Amino acid sequence: MQRRRFLSLVRQALDALPSPYRDWLANVDVVIDTDSHHVSDLVRMKYGVEYARRGWVTTDRVINAQPVDDFMAWVGRRRG
């Protein structure tokens, strides 16, 4: 996880993604977010994953799908 930029995905963001942005997105780490305000809303994660796949996002680019140690290292770099 060497990339510095990241993107928090919302479902609408990838619906009308023009092809020039696909190249840009290839260099961006992604956080898939449910925008949940209650624990019961966490079931929405499947929609975030579905939309990420539609946008050609691979698992190795999803920050919150990395091993815990890698994720915590990423968080530490963002804070400091």
N, C-alpha and C positions, 0 to 999 in steps of 0.2 A: 504494500500500500504506500507507494511513493508519491502519488498525486497530491496536490495541495488544494485544489478546488473541489467543492462538493455541491451537490444539488439535492434538495429535499423534494421528492416527487409528490405531486398531487395529480389526481387522475386526469384533470383537464389539460395538464401541461403537455402530454404526449399525443393527444388526439389530433392536433393539427400541426404536428412537427414537420416543417419543411426539410427536405433532404440536406441543405447546407448545414443545418444544425445537428444533424446526425454525426457529422465529422467532429464538430465541437464537443458533442456529448461523449464521444469515444475517449476523450481526455479528462473526463470529470468523474469523480467518485460520487456515488449516489447513496442517499439515506431514504429508505422506504418508510413512510410515516402514515399512520392511520388517522391522524388528527383527532384522536379519541379524547373525549372528556369524561369518560367513565370506562371502567374495566370491561364492561359488557360490550363496548364498542371495538375492542381489540380484534374481534372476528373480521373486521374490515381489512386486516392485513392482506388477505387473499386478493383483494382488489388492487392494492398497491403492487403486489407481485405480478399480477396479470398485466397491469399497465406498464410496468417496467419491462416485462418481456416484449410487449408490443413495441417498445422503444429500443429494442435490441440491447438492453442492459444485461450483462452477464453477472453471475454470482460473485466473481472475483472483484467486481467494481461496486458491490453493495456493502457499504461500511458496516451496517448492522447485521450482516450475514457472515462476518469474519469471526475467527476464533476469538475468544474473550481477551486473551493477551494482546492480540493485534488491535482489537477494538479499543482497549484501554490505552494502548500506546498512542493511537490516533487521537483519542480524547486529550491525552496529556500534551500532545503537540499543539492542539488547538487552543489549549488554555495558556500555554506558556510560550 
